[in-house]
Structures are given as C-alpha cells and as structure tokens.
Amino acid sequence: MREAMYWEPLDGGKVRCKLCPLNCIINEGKRGSCRVRKNIGGKLYTLNYGKVSAIAADPVEKKPLFHFWPGSCALSISTVGCNMHCKHCQNWEISQADESFPYLHDMSPETVVSMAKRYGCESIAYTYNEPTIWYEFVLDTAKLARKEGIYNLLITNGYINEEPLRGLAPYIDAMNIDIKAFSDEFYMKISGVPGVEPSKRTAVIAKKEFGIHVELTYLIIPTLNDGEEEIRAFARWVVEELGDDTPVHFSRFFPHYRLTHLPPTPLETVEMAHRVAKEEGLKFVYIGNVPGHEGENTYCPKCGKPLIVRYGFEIAEYNLTNDGRCRYCGEKIPIVGTYQKKRYPGMWW
C-alpha cells in the first residue's frame, strides 16, 4: 500500500480520484469503482502496488500485437481490479477482485525486469486485467525496463484521464486498446462506464502525440455490438483519426461471466466485420479467436501476397525483408521490428 498519484482532497475528508474518467469521489474508508484505490484518513492509497495475480511468458501475438516485433516474447503480468465491470469479461476472477485475492505474489519492479531478462523476453506486457488501475507500479516498472532495453506493452481498455496518460506514455512502446463497441449505450449497459470517448481519445493521443505503436481490438458480441453500421462507423473512425495502416483485430466472442446466455459469435458475423473494415479502407484487418482462419494472416496491401501466415499465436511463414518490405513487390509494411523466431520458456503461474 502506498499513496496514490492523481487525486485531490475534498471537504469532509472525501477525496476525488483523477486517474480515470470516472473521477470517483470516495468517502473515508471507502474504495473507488476499481476496488484497489482507497480513502484512508483523507488520502488516496493504491492497494495493489507490487501485487501480481498472474505472470507468463507469452508470444507477443497473444496480446494481440501483430505488427510489433513478430514472434518475440512478452513477459505478461497482471494484478487485480478494473475500472470497468464488463459482463463478458474472460478474466473476471481477477478484474473484479481486490487485494484480498488469495493467489497474489509480491513483486518489485526490479524483480519483474530481472525475470524478463532471465526468460529472454524482449518486452513486458501489462495485461489480463486493466493495467491503468495499477498505474504506480506500471510506471515504476516501465521506467526501469526502458533503462534495461526492454519494451513496454500496455494492453488496456484505454479508460484513463489525459494527465496520467501523458505521464505514462513516454515509457510505453506499444498498446493494444480494447474498443468495446462504438456506442455509449453498450459502454453504459455492458461495461458500467459512461461511454466510448475516453478510449478513443487515448488511442489518438498515444499514436499521434507520442508515436506509440497502436493496435485495436473489437470483440464482436451477438446482438450487442455486431451491427454492420456500428462496425462501419468504427472502421471509418479508425481510418480518419488513426490512419488506414492501424491494425484492427475483430475477435469472436465466447460466453463468459454474466453473458453465458449468449451464443458464440457466428463466423459469418466476424467475416462481415472484416469485409466492412476493408471496404472502409483499413489495410490490416484481422480475425481473432478463430485459429487457422486466413483472417489471421498479414497480406501485402499492394500485391495481395501473404506476408505473415499465422496459426493462432504461431508464425508459420514470414515473407518480409529485414527492412520491413514485401518480399514479392517491395512495398514498405508498417511493422515495428524484425521477426524473432524463438521458443517460449513455458513459465507461468
């Protein structure tokens, strides 16, 4: 436990947390919506600093990040808590928990960075639950990792205020931002927050102002965010605000948590989203949670040849030159880094 960043005192012993757009006003002895920031004696404290709920050496493709050091290894770490309460969360056991979660391990930033080096991981991914509510620990770890030449990856819902985002962004190399839907109604009813705008803002600031490599994920849930016009509007926004070379992952939903009454997303719906996004001008559109589908592959936007052939998180074929060009026609492809063909150490909790 340590004093949190980004808060202000209010009258009557209350505090206002200023980390995320919820801007929770918290009474003495109470917690914010994320469950891990608490008012103690008129000061805001973070309760999960150094509390690690899971750790694994993952392929970077699992994040998913398809255009950032393909084939490389990311040391993935998570804590507990989230500022959203998504009814479909696949990691709800940790995202909806607090520091009383029984399987937490105490780790320092130095330990995390040392572990990444020991297992040959080129990056550290802050993932599984929402990393921005772990802000202080992520910031300290990311600073240390940067000094050691290790990349920092933020796998996030993007629901963070501008000031803390700008404080963290200089140490982040890549982000996958989960856009839950392209309607405020979905965010209110399914995720428990007011709307999508803060996540959109985070993506724009990260890419345009800080040059962070940004990819987006849109999980398609039957009857809730699977309408063609909504998906078309999302794709059009990506092209206009982030650029047509921004990788977008449309993932297939499977029943989880409080949405077990819904069926898995029909494959034709995910394929529709892929088609619509391409029609709107996106060059790199992927289909997720359908292993073996050709929508997992990267194709040259000029000649159409397959450049990276994937099966799940594995790379089966790589047809880019060392300077990131299509081996067939020479088109420059916006991929950060070169192919890292390696075996994973299989370390996890």
C-alpha positions in Angstrom: 0.0 0.0 0.0 1.3 3.5 -0.9 -0.1 6.9 -1.6 -1.7 7.1 -5.0 -0.9 9.5 -7.8 -3.6 11.7 -9.4 -6.1 12.6 -6.7 -7.3 15.7 -4.7 -8.7 16.2 -1.3 -12.3 17.4 -0.9 -14.3 18.7 2.1 -15.5 16.3 4.8 -12.5 14.0 4.4 -13.5 12.9 1.0 -11.1 12.6 -2.0 -11.5 12.6 -5.7 -9.5 10.1 -7.7 -8.3 11.7 -11.0 -6.8 8.6 -12.6 -9.6 7.6 -14.9 -12.7 9.4 -16.4 -14.9 8.0 -13.6 -13.3 10.6 -11.3 -14.6 8.7 -8.3 -15.5 10.8 -5.2 -14.6 8.5 -2.3 -15.6 8.8 1.3 -13.3 8.0 4.2 -12.7 4.2 4.4 -14.3 3.5 1.0 -12.9 2.5 -2.3 -13.2 3.7 -5.9 -15.0 1.7 -8.6 -11.8 -0.1 -9.5 -11.7 -1.6 -5.9 -8.0 -1.0 -5.4 -7.8 2.7 -4.5 -9.0 3.6 -1.0 -9.5 6.7 1.0 -7.6 6.3 4.3 -7.5 9.3 6.6 -8.4 11.7 3.8 -5.6 10.5 1.5 -6.0 8.2 -1.5 -3.9 5.0 -1.4 -3.3 2.3 -4.0 -3.7 -1.1 -2.5 -2.3 -3.3 -5.3 1.3 -1.9 -5.7 3.5 -4.9 -6.5 0.6 -7.4 -6.1 0.9 -9.8 -9.1 -2.0 -12.1 -9.9 -0.5 -13.9 -12.9 2.7 -14.0 -14.9 3.5 -15.8 -18.1 6.0 -15.7 -21.0 3.7 -15.2 -24.0 4.1 -14.8 -27.7 3.5 -11.1 -28.4 0.8 -12.2 -30.9 -1.3 -13.3 -27.9 -1.8 -9.6 -26.7 -2.7 -9.4 -29.7 0.1 -7.3 -31.3 0.7 -8.5 -34.9 2.8 -5.5 -36.0 5.3 -5.3 -33.2 8.4 -7.5 -33.2 6.6 -10.5 -34.6 7.5 -13.8 -32.9 9.0 -12.1 -29.9 8.4 -13.0 -26.2 6.4 -10.8 -23.8 6.6 -11.3 -20.1 2.9 -10.8 -19.3 1.9 -9.6 -15.8 -1.3 -8.7 -14.1 -2.8 -7.6 -10.8 -6.4 -7.3 -9.6 -9.1 -4.7 -10.2 -10.6 -2.8 -13.2 -12.3 0.5 -13.7 -14.9 -1.3 -15.9 -17.3 -4.1 -15.0 -17.8 -5.8 -18.3 -20.4 -8.5 -18.2 -18.5 -10.6 -20.7 -15.0 -10.4 -19.1 -13.0 -13.5 -19.6 -10.7 -12.6 -16.7 -13.4 -11.6 -14.3 -11.8 -13.6 -11.4 -9.0 -11.1 -11.2 -10.6 -8.0 -12.8 -13.4 -7.9 -10.4 -11.3 -8.8 -7.3 -9.3 -6.7 -4.8 -6.1 -7.2 -2.9 -7.7 -10.0 -0.8 -7.5 -12.3 -3.9 -5.8 -15.4 -2.4 -3.2 -16.0 -5.2 -1.3 -12.7 -5.2 2.5 -12.6 -5.2 4.5 -9.6 -4.0 7.0 -8.5 -6.6 9.1 -5.4 -7.1 9.7 -3.6 -10.4 13.3 -4.9 -10.2 12.1 -8.5 -9.9 9.8 -8.2 -12.9 12.5 -6.7 -15.1 15.0 -9.3 -13.9 12.6 -12.1 -14.7 12.0 -10.7 -18.2 15.7 -10.7 -18.8 16.1 -14.2 -17.4 13.5 -15.7 -19.7 14.7 -13.9 -22.8 11.6 -11.7 -23.1 12.0 -8.6 -25.3 9.1 -6.9 -23.7 6.9 -6.7 -20.6 3.1 -6.7 -21.2 0.8 -5.2 -18.6 -2.3 -7.2 -19.3 -5.0 -9.7 -18.4 -6.8 -7.2 -16.1 -6.8 -3.4 -16.6 -3.2 -2.1 -16.1 -4.0 1.6 -15.8 -5.5 1.0 -12.3 -2.0 -0.4 -11.4 -0.6 2.9 -12.5 2.1 3.5 -10.0 3.6 0.0 -10.3 3.4 0.0 -14.1 5.1 3.4 -14.2 7.9 2.3 -12.0 8.4 -0.9 -13.8 8.2 0.6 -17.2 10.9 3.2 -16.3 13.3 0.5 -15.2 12.5 -1.7 -18.2 13.2 1.2 -20.5 16.7 1.6 -18.9 17.4 -2.1 -19.5 16.3 -2.0 -23.2 13.1 -3.9 -22.6 9.9 -2.8 -24.4 6.7 -1.9 -22.5 3.3 -3.0 -23.8 0.0 -1.8 -22.4 -3.0 -4.0 -23.1 -5.8 -1.7 -22.0 -9.3 -0.5 -22.2 -7.9 3.0 -22.7 -10.1 4.4 -19.9 -7.6 6.8 -18.4 -7.6 10.6 -18.0 -5.3 12.7 -20.2 -2.8 13.9 -17.5 -1.9 10.4 -16.2 -1.8 9.1 -19.8 0.7 11.7 -20.7 2.8 10.8 -17.6 3.0 7.1 -18.6 3.1 7.4 -22.4 6.8 8.3 -22.7 7.7 4.8 -21.4 5.2 2.8 -23.5 6.3 1.3 -26.8 3.1 -0.4 -27.9 -0.6 -0.5 -26.9 -3.5 -2.7 -27.8 -6.6 -0.8 -26.9 -9.8 -2.7 -26.5 -12.7 -0.7 -28.1 -15.7 -2.5 -26.5 -18.2 -1.2 -29.0 -18.9 2.0 -30.9 -21.9 3.1 -28.9 -22.2 4.8 -25.5 -25.2 2.6 -24.7 -23.0 -0.5 -24.8 -20.5 1.0 -22.5 -23.1 2.0 -20.0 -25.1 -1.2 -20.0 -22.4 -3.8 -20.5 -19.2 -2.2 -19.2 -20.6 0.1 -16.5 -19.0 3.3 -17.6 -20.4 6.4 -19.3 -19.2 6.0 -22.9 -16.5 5.2 -25.5 -15.0 8.7 -26.0 -12.2 8.4 -23.4 -10.9 5.2 -25.0 -11.0 6.8 -28.5 -9.1 9.8 -27.1 -6.4 7.6 -25.5 -5.8 5.9 -28.9 -5.4 9.2 -30.7 -3.1 10.8 -28.1 -1.0 7.6 -27.9 -0.4 7.3 -31.6 -0.4 10.9 -32.8 1.3 12.7 -30.0 3.6 10.1 -28.6 4.3 7.9 -31.6 3.3 4.7 -29.7 2.5 1.7 -31.9 -1.2 1.2 -31.5 -3.4 -1.7 -32.4 -7.1 -2.0 -31.7 -9.3 -5.0 -30.6 -13.1 -5.1 -31.1 -14.8 -8.2 -29.6 -17.9 -8.8 -31.5 -20.8 -9.9 -29.3 -24.0 -11.2 -30.8 -27.0 -8.8 -30.5 -24.9 -6.2 -28.6 -22.3 -4.6 -30.8 -22.5 -6.7 -34.1 -24.5 -4.4 -36.3 -22.9 -3.6 -39.7 -23.4 0.1 -39.4 -21.8 0.3 -36.0 -18.8 -1.6 -37.2 -18.6 0.5 -40.3 -18.7 3.7 -38.2 -15.9 2.2 -36.0 -13.7 1.4 -39.1 -14.3 4.8 -40.6 -13.2 6.5 -37.3 -10.0 4.4 -37.3 -9.2 5.4 -40.8 -9.9 9.1 -40.2 -8.4 9.5 -36.8 -5.6 6.9 -36.6 -4.8 6.1 -40.2 -5.6 3.3 -42.6 -2.4 1.4 -41.6 -3.7 0.8 -38.0 -4.1 -2.9 -37.3 -7.6 -3.8 -36.1 -8.5 -7.2 -34.6 -12.1 -8.4 -34.7 -12.4 -11.2 -32.2 -15.0 -13.9 -31.9 -16.9 -13.9 -28.6 -17.4 -17.0 -26.5 -19.8 -17.0 -23.5 -18.2 -15.8 -20.3 -19.1 -14.4 -16.8 -22.6 -12.8 -17.0 -23.2 -13.3 -20.7 -23.3 -17.1 -20.8 -26.8 -16.9 -22.2 -25.5 -15.6 -25.5 -24.1 -17.9 -28.2 -20.6 -17.7 -29.6 -20.3 -15.1 -32.4 -21.2 -16.7 -35.8 -18.2 -16.9 -38.0 -20.0 -15.1 -40.8 -20.5 -12.1 -38.5 -16.8 -11.8 -37.8 -16.1 -12.2 -41.5 -18.7 -9.4 -42.2 -16.8 -7.1 -39.9 -13.5 -7.9 -41.7 -15.1 -7.2 -45.0 -16.7 -3.9 -43.9 -13.4 -2.6 -42.4 -11.6 -3.4 -45.6 -14.3 -1.6 -47.6 -13.8 1.5 -45.3 -10.1 1.5 -46.3 -8.3 -0.3 -43.5 -5.3 -2.2 -44.8 -4.6 -4.6 -41.9 -7.7 -6.2 -40.5 -7.5 -9.5 -38.5 -9.9 -12.1 -37.3 -9.3 -13.4 -33.8 -10.3 -16.5 -31.8 -10.7 -18.5 -35.0 -7.4 -20.5 -35.2 -6.5 -21.4 -38.8 -8.7 -18.7 -40.4 -7.0 -16.8 -43.3 -8.0 -13.6 -41.5 -5.1 -14.3 -39.0 -2.6 -13.6 -41.8 -1.0 -10.3 -42.9 -1.3 -9.6 -46.6 0.5 -7.0 -48.7 -1.9 -4.1 -49.3 -0.2 -3.6 -52.8 0.2 -7.1 -54.3 -2.1 -9.1 -52.0 0.5 -11.8 -51.3 0.6 -13.4 -47.8 3.4 -11.8 -45.8 2.9 -13.4 -42.4 1.0 -16.6 -42.1 -0.2 -17.4 -38.6 -1.9 -20.3 -36.9 -3.2 -18.9 -33.5 -0.2 -17.3 -31.9 2.4 -19.2 -34.0 4.1 -17.8 -37.2 4.2 -20.4 -39.9 5.5 -18.3 -42.8 7.3 -14.9 -42.9 7.8 -13.1 -46.2 9.2 -9.7 -45.2 12.7 -8.5 -45.8 14.9 -7.3 -42.9 14.0 -3.7 -43.7 10.2 -4.5 -43.4 9.3 -4.7 -47.1 7.1 -7.2 -49.0 9.4 -9.9 -50.4 7.3 -10.0 -53.6 6.8 -6.4 -54.6 8.9 -4.3 -52.2 6.0 -2.5 -50.6 7.0 -1.0 -47.2 4.9 -2.6 -44.4 4.3 -0.8 -41.1 5.7 -3.4 -38.8 7.9 -2.4 -35.8 11.0 -4.7 -35.5 12.0 -7.9 -37.2 10.9 -11.5 -36.9 12.1 -13.1 -33.7 11.9 -16.8 -34.2 12.2 -18.4 -30.8 10.8 -21.0 -28.4 9.0 -19.9 -25.3 10.2 -21.0 -21.9 6.7 -22.1 -20.7 6.9 -20.2 -17.4 3.6 -19.2 -15.8 1.6 -19.1 -12.6 
